């Protein structure tokens, strides 16, 4: 897919904190959301994983990036890091179907800094590499892991490899030697998340549901300001 194709856009990095207290968001917006939708928010937040993080380094094709984001959401991985190595990360709405709205997105310009930050948080950083000998089953046994997928043509950069804990490969039985990055990411995420229970604590899950409310209610700023005004005036 061309980066100039209509419908291709730059994903918005997630805000570091909620603008309003969680209780305010819940009280103001929950009455405007269908009970079935609220139940969905509850189920998704309970299944969300903090122990698996995804990193895309200089992936060029918006179709690939969008497909990976959609897979991340599908497999319960909520945190994705996009590394810009001279080419802006772009996605296409036709593929993501809004999946980017439900993810915690971060954009970096330095691969080494990204890897170092993840390791400082306790993650083991593993780079996808067809030449690696570490298997997905071995990665799945690690408590906290970050899976890195590099550029479609050149793979992960030397800086990312130097900052990683190691590399892993997807077993291949056919004549082809590699997979499309979006397919590789989906297979890897399914393998590494299989059997993991949602691991957000109660506060994290509540904040995530609050973010979902913000994403679900149009003009939520006006709704919340009206709610706060009514609270102040006692109406």
N, C-alpha and C positions, 0 to 999 in steps of 0.2 A: 504493500500500500504506500502511495506517495504521501509525503509529509504535508503536501499542499492540498490534499483531497478535502473537499467540504466535509464538515463534521469532525475534523481533527482539531484537537485543542490541547493546551498545556494544563495538566492537572494542578489543582490548587493545594499547596501544602496545608496540612491541618494546623489549626490554632493550637498553641501550647497549653491553653487553659480556657475553660468556659467563661464567657463574658458575664454570666449571671450565676448566682448560687443554684445548685441543683434543685433545691426545694422550690425556688421561684419558677424555674423552667417546668418542673412537673406540675405545679398547681395551675400555671397559666395555660399550658399547652395540652396536657393530658385530656381535658374535657373535649378537645376538638379532634381527637383521634379515635377511630373505631376501636372497640374492645379487642377485636380480632388482631388488629395491627399492634396494639399494646402487648398482647400475648406473644406475638411474634418477636417484638423487641426483647421481651423477657427471655424467651427461649434462645435467641441468638446470643444475647449477652452472657447467658449461663454457659454456652458452649464455646465462647471465644477463648483463643489461646494467647497467652503472653509468652509461652515457652518456645514458640517458633516465630522467627522473623524472616522476612524475605528481602533480598537486595537485588536490584537490577542495575547493572553497571553499563552505561552507554548503550543500552538497547535502542536501536534506531527506528525500527518499523513500528509505527503507532498501533498497528494491528496486534503485533506481538505483545507490546506493553499492556494494551487493553485486555487481551486474553489472559495474561498472567494475573492482572489485578482481579479479574473476575474469578479465576481459580482460587486466588488467595482468600477472597471472601467466602467462596463455596466451601473451602476446607477449614474455615474458622480462624484463619490467620489474619489478624487485624492490623498489623504494623508492616509497612512496606517502605523501603528506602530506595530512592531513585538517584543515581549518580550521573551528573552531567559532566561529560568529558569533552566539552566543546560543541555538543549538539543537545539542544533542549529536549528533555523527555516529553513526548507527545502521546496522546491516546485518542481513540476514536469512540464516540458515543455509541455507534452502531454495534460495537462489540462489547463494551463495558456494561451497557444497559444500566448505567448509573452506579455500578459497583464501587467506583472511586469515592462516592459520597459516604459509604459506610466504612471506609478504611482510614487508618491513621497514616498519612503520607508525609514523608520527609524527603527533601531534595538537598543533595550535597554536590560540591564541586571538587572534592578531594577524596579519592578512594581510601587512602591511608587513614585519613582522619575519621572517616565513617567506620572502618574496621576497628580502629583503636577505641572509638566511642562504644561500639557494641561489645567489645571484649571487656571494657571497664564496667559494663553492666552485667557481666557474668556469662555472656554468650560465647560459645565456641563457633567460630566463623569458618564455614566450609564452602569451597568454590567448586562448582560443577566442572568436571574435566574428564573427557573420554579416556584419558590415559591413567586416571587414578585407580587405586586398588581398594580404597575404602568403599564399603557398600552402603546403600540406603538403610539397610537393617541396622548397621552399626551406628549410623547417624541417628536413627530413630531412638536408639537406646540412650542417647545423650540427654541430660535434663533440659538444657537451654541451648538452642542452636539457631544460627543465622545461615540461611542458604543463599549463596551468591550465584547469579547467572550473568555472564558477561555478554559482550557485544556479539551479534550474530556471526560476524566474520572473523574477528580476532580473539574472541573469548575474553576471559578476565585479564585485567592489566597486571603487569609485574608488581605494581604498588599494592594492588589488592591481594595478590598471591603472597607477597611478603608479609602483609598484615593479617593473613588468615591462619587458622589453626591446622588447616590441611585441605584436602580436596576429596571429592567423591565422584563416582561414576554410576550411571544407570546400566545394568546388564543388557547387552545386545546379543541377539542370536542370529540376526540376518546378515545380509551383505552390506547394508548401509552402515556407516561408521558413526553417524550422529543423528540427533533429532532436532527438529525446530525448537527454538528456545521456549516457546509457549507450551509445547507438548512436554518437553523435558521438565519444565517447572510444575506442570499439573501432575505428572507421574511422581515427581519427588515429593510434592506437598502431600499427595494422598498417602504415600508410604510413611512419611515422617510424622504425620498427624494421626494416623490410624491408631486407635486405642488410647489416645490422649484425651482426658476429660478437660472441660473448660477450667481454666485456672486463674481467672481474674478474681481478686478479692471483692467483697461486697461493695466497697466504695468505688472501685474501678468499674464494676458492672453497672452501678447506678449512674455514674458519670457517662458511661457509654450509652445507656438508654436515654439520658438527657440529650446527648448529641443526636441520637436518632429522632427525638422529638423535634429538635431544631431543624433537621433536614426534611421533616415531614409536613411541617405547617408553613404555608405561604405567609409572607409578611409577619414572620414570628416576632421580629423586633417590635412592630406596632402592637401586637397582641400582648407581649410582655410589658411594654411601657404602659399600656392601658391597665393591665393587672396591677402594676406597682402604683399607678396613680390612684386606683380604687382602694388599694390597701392603705395608702397614706391618708386618703380622705375619709376612710371608714365606710365606703359604699360597697 
